[in-house]
Amino acid sequence: MTKYEYRLYASFLSTLPVKVCRQKVIDEYIVDFLLPDSMLIIEVDGSQHYSEAGIAADTVRDEYLRSLGYTVVRYSNEDIRTNLEGVAEDILHRIGMD
């Protein structure tokens, strides 16, 4: 896990009363976090995801994962660094625990 993935997991995701899988393989992709009961994939994105190539690759990947019924949500490293509480609130809302 990256530093920001670890921070999100250690500070929040690990405290949830639901199953959270880290670095989960789904077909040909490895997702940062999967909350299987909610069909929610959480990605924590570094700067490489904001290049033209990164955006294109993520678009293909996200479309495929959505075709399997998953919801994919992305937070930047900066989101985790400066607004962890807001990220946590958003995740709680998405899994119906707000």
C-alpha positions as CSV (number, residue, x, y, z in Angstrom):
1,M,0.0,0.0,0.0
2,T,1.1,3.6,-0.6
3,K,1.4,6.0,2.3
4,Y,-2.0,7.5,1.6
5,E,-3.7,4.1,1.1
6,Y,-2.3,3.1,4.5
7,R,-3.5,6.3,6.1
8,L,-7.0,5.8,4.8
9,Y,-7.0,2.2,5.9
10,A,-5.4,2.6,9.3
11,S,-7.4,5.7,10.2
12,F,-10.8,4.8,8.9
13,L,-11.5,1.7,6.8
14,S,-10.1,-0.7,9.4
15,T,-12.6,0.6,11.9
16,L,-15.7,-0.1,9.8
17,P,-18.0,-2.9,10.9
18,V,-18.0,-4.3,7.4
19,K,-15.6,-6.4,5.4
20,V,-12.8,-4.4,3.7
21,C,-10.4,-6.1,1.3
22,R,-7.1,-4.5,0.5
23,Q,-5.3,-4.9,-2.8
24,K,-8.1,-7.2,-4.1
25,V,-7.7,-8.9,-7.5
26,I,-10.8,-8.6,-9.7
27,D,-10.1,-10.3,-13.0
28,E,-7.1,-8.5,-14.5
29,Y,-7.2,-5.6,-12.1
30,I,-6.0,-5.0,-8.6
31,V,-8.2,-2.5,-6.7
32,D,-6.9,-0.6,-3.7
33,F,-9.9,-1.4,-1.5
34,L,-13.1,-3.5,-2.0
35,L,-16.1,-3.4,0.3
36,P,-17.8,-6.5,-1.1
37,D,-21.2,-6.2,0.7
38,S,-21.6,-2.7,-0.9
39,M,-20.0,-3.6,-4.2
40,L,-17.8,-0.5,-3.6
41,I,-14.3,-0.1,-4.9
42,I,-12.2,2.7,-3.4
43,E,-9.2,3.9,-5.3
44,V,-6.5,6.3,-3.9
45,D,-4.9,8.1,-6.7
46,G,-1.4,9.6,-7.0
47,S,-0.3,12.1,-9.6
48,Q,0.2,9.4,-12.3
49,H,-3.6,9.0,-12.5
50,Y,-4.0,12.6,-13.7
51,S,-1.8,12.3,-16.8
52,E,-3.5,11.8,-20.1
53,A,-2.4,8.2,-20.2
54,G,-3.5,7.6,-16.6
55,I,-6.9,9.1,-17.2
56,A,-7.4,7.0,-20.3
57,A,-6.4,3.8,-18.5
58,D,-8.5,4.5,-15.5
59,T,-11.5,5.2,-17.7
60,V,-11.2,1.8,-19.3
61,R,-10.7,0.1,-16.0
62,D,-13.6,1.8,-14.3
63,E,-16.0,1.1,-17.1
64,Y,-15.1,-2.6,-16.9
65,L,-15.5,-2.8,-13.2
66,R,-18.8,-0.9,-13.4
67,S,-19.9,-3.5,-16.0
68,L,-19.5,-6.1,-13.3
69,G,-21.8,-4.1,-11.0
70,Y,-19.2,-2.3,-8.9
71,T,-19.3,1.4,-7.9
72,V,-15.8,2.9,-8.3
73,V,-14.9,5.9,-6.3
74,R,-11.6,7.7,-6.5
75,Y,-9.9,10.0,-4.0
76,S,-6.7,11.8,-4.6
77,N,-3.7,11.6,-2.3
78,E,-4.4,15.2,-1.6
79,D,-7.9,14.4,-0.5
80,I,-6.6,11.9,2.0
81,R,-3.9,14.2,3.2
82,T,-6.1,17.3,3.7
83,N,-9.7,16.1,4.0
84,L,-9.7,12.6,5.5
85,E,-12.8,13.4,7.5
86,G,-14.7,14.4,4.3
87,V,-13.5,11.2,2.5
88,A,-14.7,9.1,5.5
89,E,-18.1,10.9,5.5
90,D,-18.4,10.3,1.7
91,I,-17.6,6.6,2.1
92,L,-20.1,6.2,5.0
93,H,-22.8,7.8,2.8
94,R,-22.0,5.5,-0.1
95,I,-22.4,2.4,2.1
96,G,-25.5,3.7,3.9
97,M,-23.9,4.2,7.3
98,D,-24.4,8.0,7.6
